[in-house]
Amino acid sequence: MTGTPLLQVQQVSAGYGLMPVLHELCIEVHQAEIVALVGSNGAGKTTLLRVLSRLLPCRGQIAFAGTDITTRTPDQAFGQGLVQVPEGRQLFDRMSVQDNLLMGAYRRHDKAQIRRDLERMYALFPRLGERRGQLAGSMSGGEQQMCAMARALMAAPRLMMIDEMSLGLAPVIVQQLVDVLADIRQQGVTVLLVEQDVQVALGAADRAYVIESGRVTLSGPARQLMDDPAVQQAYLGV
């Protein structure tokens, strides 16, 4: 890749108390890419997302859109366009689908554009349009994941970070979500996809990083990693 990355993580180390998790980790994500971060459970993937969202302190440097955000607060990082879809969705269960989506736009003041974006979400996720008045907590897992992704998109992200998108979902729903990723990338949204399901992640991404024990052990084009014997043996059961 050429040009300045949208996100550049350099020599980042982080953990919880005295327990280190990430060790001098380096990744970069360019504008309008889908980049996958794959690895086994406990490899440090979610910890990295918490660092990028500024929920965890770190050593090293995080640059976003050419600005050092290493010491920024979570609210400041969100305001710059780093938006996370958390593992487990974390919707407001007793609020309607539409109210959940509008919560994603709570920092925005462009009311006319918010209305247009809301209708765009219903076009992108037709099932949400059918359930816009339904309580979010009463929907299926796949519908809740759609709602969580649409809520994040309502924040007008520059980088959308998705944690375990496919977890617990039927393959047909996962493929629908992968198709949505391709659509939003065409609209200029950059995606960092954290996945334990390596086949899903590498099938959706342009490039990927493999993390083991808090370190990047492999990186490259996603299709190339899909064919890598080490990846196939460790993660794809080949």
C-alpha positions, 0 to 999 in steps of 0.5 A, a space after each residue: 500500500 502507498 500513501 499515509 495510512 488512515 490508522 497507524 499503530 506503532 510498537 504498541 504494548 498494553 495489558 490489564 494491571 500487571 498482566 501484559 497482553 499486547 507486545 510492541 504490536 504494529 499494524 496499519 489500515 488505509 482509507 476504504 480498506 477492509 482489514 481483518 485481525 485474526 487469531 485464537 481466543 485470548 490472542 489480544 484482538 479485543 484488547 487492541 480494539 480497546 486500546 484503539 478506542 482509548 479505553 485502555 492506556 498503552 505504550 507506543 504510538 497510535 496515529 489516526 488521520 495523521 494525528 497522534 491520538 495516543 493520549 486522547 480520551 475515548 470521547 475524543 477518539 469517537 469524535 474523530 471518527 473511530 467507532 466500535 461495534 462491540 462484541 455482544 452488540 450491547 444494544 439498548 434492549 428496551 429501546 426501539 430499533 430506530 431509537 438505537 440507531 439515533 443513539 449512534 448519531 447523538 453527537 451529530 447536529 445535521 438533522 436533515 442528513 441524520 434523517 437521510 442516513 436513517 433511511 439509508 440504514 433501512 435500505 442497507 438492512 431491510 430487516 431493520 426497516 421492517 422492525 424499526 418500532 420493535 424493541 431491540 432486545 426482542 430481535 434475533 441475534 442476527 438482527 441485533 448484529 445488524 442493528 449494532 452495525 447500523 448504529 455505528 454507521 449512524 455515527 458517520 465513522 471514518 473507521 468502523 471497528 467490528 469485534 466478532 461480527 459472526 459470533 453465534 450467527 447462522 452462515 446465511 446471516 454472516 454472508 449478508 453482513 459480509 455483503 454489507 461490509 463490501 457495500 459500505 467500503 464502496 461508500 468510503 467507510 474503512 473497516 477493521 474486522 476482528 474475528 475468531 472465525 478466520 475463514 469469514 475474516 479472510 473471505 471479507 478482507 483485503 488484507 489481514 494480520 494474524 495475532 498470537 500472544 499479543 504479537 503480529 506473526 503474519 500479515 499480507 493480502 487476505 487471499 494470500 494468507 488463506 492459502 498459507 499452510 501455517 494459517 490453514 493448519 492452525 485456523 482452517 483445519 486443513 
